[in-house]
Amino acid sequence: MSLLTPPPGFPPLLIPVWPLIWVQVLVLRAWVRATYGKGTQYHWSVTLCGRVYLTSIDWVPGQAAPEWLRPAAHPNARLAAALDGTGLTPAYARAAAAGAPCFADCVPAAPHRVARLFVPVPCLKPDTHAFR
């Protein structure tokens, strides 16, 4: 692939504008090297209008990620909880996961308080006249 020879399998429709596409590929290669470092594998493609775009970047095992791609350790616990999703967990679920006593553990200690919460309510059967 050079200025005068397009890569194999290139569409014949775009061969007249290959020098313009080649310049775009060089600019894309320079951007990928500046952003991700030399040796990064990437794939590009061309639209029917002759625009070059980046289709994928392949991470090779053992290749170090740039500093700006690594997740930051947040000193603020609320910010970290909001970003990792634990801030969306209800407080009772977080307390249960942490091993705090729940309501079921307190029921035997105070049965007279719980009895007032659960009052039997008479149910109407569907075949009675109250539903007509």
C-alpha positions as CSV (number, residue, x, y, z in Angstrom):
1,M,0.0,0.0,0.0
2,S,1.5,3.2,-1.1
3,L,0.5,6.5,-2.8
4,L,0.2,5.0,-6.2
5,T,-0.9,1.4,-5.4
6,P,-4.1,0.8,-3.3
7,P,-4.4,-2.3,-1.1
8,P,-5.6,-5.5,-2.7
9,G,-9.4,-5.9,-2.8
10,F,-9.9,-2.1,-2.9
11,P,-13.2,-1.1,-4.7
12,P,-12.5,-0.1,-8.3
13,L,-15.0,2.8,-7.9
14,L,-12.6,4.5,-5.4
15,I,-9.3,4.0,-7.3
16,P,-9.3,7.5,-8.9
17,V,-9.5,9.1,-5.5
18,W,-7.0,6.7,-3.8
19,P,-4.3,9.4,-3.2
20,L,-6.8,11.4,-1.2
21,I,-7.8,8.3,0.8
22,W,-4.1,7.4,1.3
23,V,-3.6,10.8,3.0
24,Q,-6.5,10.2,5.3
25,V,-5.0,6.8,6.2
26,L,-1.7,8.4,7.0
27,V,-3.4,11.0,9.3
28,L,-5.4,8.2,11.0
29,R,-2.2,6.2,11.5
30,A,-0.5,9.2,13.1
31,W,-3.4,9.8,15.4
32,V,-3.5,6.1,16.5
33,R,0.2,6.2,17.2
34,A,0.0,9.5,19.1
35,T,-3.0,8.4,21.2
36,Y,-2.4,4.7,21.8
37,G,1.3,4.2,21.2
38,K,3.4,2.7,18.5
39,G,2.5,-1.0,17.7
40,T,-1.2,-0.7,18.4
41,Q,-3.2,-2.8,16.0
42,Y,-6.1,-1.1,14.4
43,H,-8.5,-1.5,11.4
44,W,-9.8,1.1,9.1
45,S,-12.4,1.2,6.3
46,V,-13.6,3.5,3.6
47,T,-17.1,4.7,2.8
48,L,-18.4,4.9,-0.8
49,C,-17.8,8.7,-0.6
50,G,-14.1,8.2,0.2
51,R,-14.0,8.9,3.9
52,V,-11.7,6.8,6.0
53,Y,-12.9,5.8,9.5
54,L,-11.6,3.7,12.3
55,T,-13.4,0.4,12.7
56,S,-11.6,-1.2,15.7
57,I,-8.6,-1.1,17.9
58,D,-7.2,-4.5,19.0
59,W,-5.6,-4.8,22.4
60,V,-2.7,-7.2,22.3
61,P,-2.1,-9.1,25.6
62,G,0.8,-7.6,27.5
63,Q,0.3,-4.2,25.9
64,A,0.1,-1.4,28.5
65,A,-3.0,0.7,28.4
66,P,-2.4,4.5,28.3
67,E,-2.7,6.4,31.6
68,W,-5.9,8.2,30.5
69,L,-7.7,4.8,29.8
70,R,-7.0,3.4,33.3
71,P,-9.8,3.8,35.8
72,A,-9.0,6.4,38.5
73,A,-9.1,5.5,42.2
74,H,-11.6,8.0,43.7
75,P,-10.8,9.4,47.2
76,N,-14.5,10.2,47.7
77,A,-16.5,7.2,48.7
78,R,-19.8,8.7,47.4
79,L,-18.3,9.4,44.0
80,A,-16.9,5.9,43.8
81,A,-20.2,4.4,44.8
82,A,-22.0,6.4,42.2
83,L,-19.6,5.4,39.4
84,D,-19.4,1.7,40.2
85,G,-23.2,1.2,40.7
86,T,-23.3,0.5,44.5
87,G,-24.9,3.9,45.1
88,L,-28.0,2.6,43.3
89,T,-28.4,-0.3,45.7
90,P,-31.1,0.4,48.4
91,A,-29.8,1.0,51.9
92,Y,-31.6,-2.1,53.3
93,A,-29.9,-4.3,50.7
94,R,-26.5,-2.8,51.5
95,A,-27.1,-3.4,55.3
96,A,-28.1,-7.0,54.7
97,A,-25.0,-7.6,52.6
98,A,-22.9,-6.1,55.3
99,G,-24.3,-8.5,57.9
100,A,-26.5,-6.0,59.8
101,P,-29.5,-7.5,61.7
102,C,-32.7,-7.4,59.7
103,F,-36.3,-7.1,60.7
104,A,-36.7,-10.9,60.9
105,D,-34.0,-11.1,63.6
106,C,-36.0,-8.5,65.8
107,V,-39.4,-10.3,65.6
108,P,-38.9,-12.8,68.4
109,A,-37.7,-9.9,70.7
110,A,-40.9,-7.9,70.3
111,P,-43.9,-10.0,69.2
112,H,-46.5,-7.7,70.6
113,R,-45.4,-4.9,68.3
114,V,-45.4,-7.1,65.2
115,A,-48.9,-8.4,66.0
116,R,-50.4,-4.9,65.6
117,L,-48.9,-4.7,62.0
118,F,-50.5,-7.9,60.8
119,V,-54.3,-7.7,61.3
120,P,-56.3,-10.3,59.5
121,V,-58.5,-8.7,56.8
122,P,-61.6,-10.6,55.6
123,C,-61.4,-11.4,51.9
124,L,-64.4,-11.5,49.6
125,K,-64.8,-14.4,47.3
126,P,-65.3,-13.7,43.6
127,D,-68.6,-15.7,43.6
128,T,-70.3,-13.4,46.2
129,H,-72.7,-10.6,45.3
130,A,-70.2,-7.8,46.3
131,F,-68.4,-8.0,43.0
132,R,-71.5,-7.5,40.8
